Amino acid sequence: MVQAMAETEQKPLFTGGMLRRLIIPLVIEQFLLMTVGMADTVMVTTAGEAAVSGVSLVDNVNILLMQIFAALSTGGAVVVSQYLGRRDVDSARTAAKQLLYAVTAVAAVLTVLALIFREHLLRLLFGSISADVMDSALAYFIATALAYPFMSIYNAGAALFRSMGNSRVSMFNSAIVNVVNIAVNAVLIFGFHMGALGAGIGTLVSRMVASGMILFLLRREDCLLRIEGILHPELRWDMIRRILTIGIPTGLENGLFQMGKLVVLGLVTSFDVGVDLAVVGSAVAANAIANSVASVINVPGQAMGLALVTVVGQCMGARAPDQAVSYTGKLMGVTYLAMGILNLLSFLFAQPLVALFNLEPASQVLAVEVLRWCAVFTAIFWPSSFTLPNALRAAGDARFTMAVALGSMFLFRVGLSYVLASDTLFGLPMPGLHLLGVWLAMFVDWIIRTSFFTVRFLRGKWKTIQVI
């Protein structure tokens, strides 16, 4: 047994070709997924700035819930990847089935809550937004909330295929999602002038198609993680516990992280600039567009983070931590190179990028300024803040990443936002940087995360954690 394990450590678990076949489709998939939200934002601009603002505000809520689904899927992917690294396919299949049950149950509950408390939730998060923005937000929220169960199933299925090293399935699925979403959007927004509601229905229909396809593929005979008897629940609480050991800390981290972003967004929507609602609207619109562009730039880092879950997970399952370190270093190098190029382009071409969204001049100026600041800090700190932690999570070190992320989030990203963005705080004069202050606080958050995660990875304590 010892000899077998030694041989496993000596033989590379992933060749260069295997890594390319995993990573390239992941990058394409993440670009395609990002364009779903981008398509909604761009196509709905024809319905006016109120519709754009309504869709962008609700998308922040949807991202919060999708982060929860993604976190549970990550927990399942870590467990499944480690079983596959150990060559225990039966246990991997059992864990895969339990993951589908868990994410579907959570999504169903969240859908019901979102539909019941939709208006209360939006007013709690975003305060007194104008009536036309609220109408658009509510219409979009209802349609997209109905899509949560389908989103959760797709996320879980895609994570399972990635854990097998097969990311082409989710890539092609994402392409189909985009085609369906854009086609339905075009008919409902341009043809029937349904505005935000049309964009929401496009999202719902595309997610239904995606979940149906991923389930079909998971039930095929040639699927390594073939799911059988999915309508006949066989709960295995030991497997669910392993999944939740990773999923709950990651879910709390992702969920509260997005909640913190929503708190900061509420600050953006409440800027008191001489009670000039036009200026406030410019800040909201500029923030939405800057986030949309920045999210596309972050795609290589997000894709590499997903690849790290599979690669490091299988290495740790095979008891080959040195390989996990080696592969993490290689993938992080590729991440910095790719994101460096994209951020350089973003800095140089910020003006034409923002012009694509057809905003008012004041909104365009704000968005360009924020994008250029973002390009500099993203190139230096984003990969080690958000890609590197996935190597730690894949080894089971999810509690540490959660503690660091939440502490830094609320102390710096939220707390410092109020200091830098506000004109006064507790009667004291503040810098009053408004939207730029919010983004500068976020950059400080990234610097703190980078420091903790890099030290943790280099010290190597994560290599001693056992998930299975």
Order of alpha helices (4+ residues) and beta strands (2+ residues): alpha-alpha-alpha-alpha-alpha-alpha-alpha-alpha-alpha-alpha-alpha-alpha-alpha-alpha-alpha-alpha-alpha-alpha-beta-beta-alpha
